[in-house]
Amino acid sequence: MRSRVIASLFALAITATAALVAGCGSSNDNGTSSSATLTATPGINLQPDAKIVAELPSDVKNSGELTVAADATYPPDEFIAGDGKTVIGMDADMAKAIAELMGLTPKISNVTFNDIIPALAAGRYDVGMSSFTDTLDREKVVDFVDYLTAGTSVFAKKDGGPDITSLEELCGHSVAAEKGTTQQDQISKQDAKCKSEGKPGVSGQIFPDQNEVNLSVSSGRADAAMADTPVAAYIVEKSNGQFKLTSGPIPPQPYGIAIPKDSGLTQPVSDAVKALIDNGTYTKILQYWGLQEGAIDQPSINHGVPG
């Protein structure tokens, strides 16, 4: 799904790349955040949209900030820049552009993926932008504005790693994924299916962040790992030949911006995404990060999939 990212991006990602390969770092909510008003994608500096500003709930408008939670271990969607603290990536750029249309200052915090939806439900953040697949189960807790699509891919060690080409071929293998992701659900369901067919099950190795998932494969603890297609492609591309893609994409599903229910933000966020699509900013951001194949024509609200 993902094409080659421009060379200047790679220079920014040195720190994140080291973490990907070595498994260092953490996506815990450690105060690491970005409040920059300009995106990493060049040439984006948007003026507030009066209609969208008028739609904002008063508490958000009066705060002057749009607080965003993202698990910054998932490049190119969200990760830590070379300065060791700034959250960058596709979702970060989208969040900053949405905030600009709202007349707000974005504040993006690095939060463990599995903790984001509970934190949204508790009112700690305005939105979650962290490669969330919009699922019916998640819609019970938060609302989603769908803005992209992405599938799932499998990757393994290039030398000696299994050539897994489908979910069915996961049987008998140990497979790593990040906690709380759709990949964890896919592993669990495939394990049950393998066993129901009299085959060896899938041994799921579930970790709190993507860095640990990658380390489990490079260290040989897991035979393979699963991640969203653009993220798996990025990990393989940045691994200096250590990893290979073996399968993907498993059919694409909708990415959604997670928003607390009854917060009053769902419609303004949807309108902001629509404005970004209409004015070309959406395409510019996706092209910069090499994610244009996942583009959609217009946002939708709560069009989740089973899971």
N, C-alpha and C positions, 0 to 999 in steps of 0.2 A: 504494500500500500504506500510505503514511504519512499520517495526518491532521495537522492543525495542532497544533504544539507550543505549550504555554501561554506567556503573555507573559513570565513570570519567567525561563524558560529563555533567551529571546532576549537578555535583559540579560546573562546569564552568557556568552553566545557571541560577544560583540563582537569579541574578539581573534581567535577562530577564523574568524569571518565575513570579517574583513579579509584573513586569509590565504587564504581560499577564493577571493575575488574577485581579489586582487592576486597570488596565487601565492607569497606569502612563506612563510618557515618551512621546517622540515625534519622528517621523521619519523625521523631517525637516532637511534640509541641514545645520547642525550646526557646521560643522568643525570636527565632530567626524570621525575618520578614522583610518585605520590600514595600515602600510607599512611593516609589518613583512614579511620576506622572507620565513619563514617556515610555513607550514600549521598546523592546529590543528590536522589533521589526522597524526598519528605518522609515521615516516620512509620515509617521502617525502622530498627530497632535490635534485632537478633535475638540470642537466647541460644544458646550452643553446644548442639548435638544430641549426646547421649552416644553414640548408635550410630555416628554419622558420625565423631566424634572417635576412637572405638575402632578404626575402619577405617583411619585414617591411617597411612602408613608412618612409622617412628620418626624418620627423618631430618627429615621435614617437620614432624612434631609437635614435635620438640625445637628446631627452628629458631624456632618461634613466629611464622613468617611464611608467607604464600602469595604467592610471587612471580609476577607476571603480566606478560606482554609484549603490548602493543597498539600498533598504528600509529595514532597520534592525529591523523590527518588525514581522518577518515572520519565526519563527523557525520551523523546523531545517534547513531551507534553508539559512536564513540570520538573524542574531540577535546580540545583544550586549552581550559580555562576562561579567563575574563577576567583571571585573575591571571597568565597567561602560563606557568604551570607545572603546574597540577593537571590530570590526565587525568580527564575526565568523559564521560558518555554512558551508553547502555544497557548496553554490555558492562562498563563500569567499575562500574556499580551492581550488575549481576549478580555480578561478581567479588567485590565487597565483601560482598554478602549471603552468598555461598557461604563466604567466609572466616569470617564471623561464625558460621555454623553449625559450622564446623570449630574454632572457638575460636582462630583465628589472626588476625594483623594483615595486611591486604592491602598489598602493595607493587606498584604498577602502574607499569611503565616504558614510555616511548615508544620504540618500536623500528621501524625500517623494515620494512614488511610482508614483503618477500621474504627478510628475514633471520630472521624469527621461527621458522620450522620448523627451520632449521639450528641456531639457538640452543637450541631445545628439545632437539633430538637431542644436543647437546653438554652438556646439563645445566645451562644457565645460568639457566633459568626453570622454575618448576613447571608452568605452563599458559600457553597462548596464547589470548587472547580478543580477536579482531580481525576479526569478520565473515568467518571462514573458511567457505567452502563445503566440506562434507565430500565429498571425492572419493576414488575408489579409488586413484588415484596417490598422494595425500597419505597415505592409510592405510598405505602401505608404509613410511612413516617415523615417523608418529605415530598415536596412537589419537584418536578423536573421541567426545565426548559431544554428541549432537545435541539442540539446545534451541530452535530457531526455524527458520522458513523465509523465504526472500527470493528474488525474481526479479532480472532485469537490465533496466535501462531505458537509453534513449539520450537524450542532451540535446545541444542546439546553441545557437548564438547566436540570440536572438529575431529580430533584424533581419538578414535575408539568409541565415540558416542553413538547411540542407536539412531537409526534412520526411521524415526516415527513419522508416518505420513498421514495419519488420521487419528481420531479419538479412539477408534477400535483397537489401534495398535499400541495404546497405552497399557493394555493388559500385561501384567507381569513386571511392570517397570515402577521405579520410584520417581515421582514427578513433583517438582517444587512449584509453589505459587504463593502470591502475597495474600495475607489474611484478609478476609472480607470481600474478595474480588469474585467476579463471575467465574474466573478460572478455578478457584477453590470449589465452587459449586459443580463445575464441569468435571473435575477430578472425582468428586464424591459420587456423582451420578454414573460416571463411567465405571468406577470401582464396583458399584452395585450391579451394573449391567454385565460386566465381565464375569462376576461371580454367578449371576443368574444363568449364564451360558456355560457354566462349568469351567471357565478359564481362570487363571490366576488373577487376583485383583490388582488394583492400582494402589500403590503405597504413596499416599499424599504426604508431602513434606511442606508444611505451611509456616511461613515466616512473617514477621510484622512489617518488613519493608522489602523493596525490590533488590536492594543491595545484598541482603542476606540470601535471597533466592538465587542471585547470580553466583554467589560464593559457594552455595551448596552444589551447583553444577561443576564449577571449576575445581572444587576440592574432591569431587567424585562421590559426595554423599547422596546426590540425586542423579539419576540417569539423564534427566531432561527437565526443562522448565517450561511453563506456559505464561504468556503475557499478551497484552493487546498487540495486534499486528505491527503498528508503527513503532511501538516501544521495543518489541522483540527484534525488529529490523535494526533499530538504532544500537541496541546492545551488541548484536553480532557485528555490526559495522565498526563499532568502537573497541572491539575486543582484541584487536591486533592478531586476528586469525585463530583465537582461542576457541570461539564458538561457531556453530553453523546453524542456519535455519533448516528445519527438517519438514515442517508442515505449516500450511496456512495460505490464505486466511480461512479459518473456520468462519462460516457466514457472518457478515457484519451485523452489528446491533447498534442501537442509538446511544450516543453519548449525551448525557444531560447535565445541566447546571443544577445542583441540588439547592433547594430553597426551603426554609422552615415553613410549614403549613400555616396559613392565616397570618403571614407576616406582611402581606400587602406588596411584596416584591415580585411576585411571579409575573404579573403582567408588564411592569416596567422593564424587567430583565428580558422578557420575550420581545418587547418592542425595541429594546436596545440592540438585541441580536439581529432583528429584522433590519434595523437602520444600518448596521455594519455590513450586512449582505448587500443592501441596496446601494450604499456609497462606495463599495469596493474594498473597504478595510478588511472585511472577513476573508476575501480571496487573497489579499496581500499578505495577511498573517499566515494563512495556511500555506501559501507558496514559499514564504520565507523558511518555514519549518519543514517543508517537504511533505505536507499532509493534505494536499489538495484533492487527492482521490477520495477522501472521506467527506467532501463538501456536500451540503444539502441546499435546496433552493429557498427554503423558508423554515423558521423554527416552528416547533409544535410543543404543546404542553401535555405532559403525562401520556405519552404514547409508548408506554413501557412494554417490555417483552416478558414472558414467563421466566422465572428464575429466582 
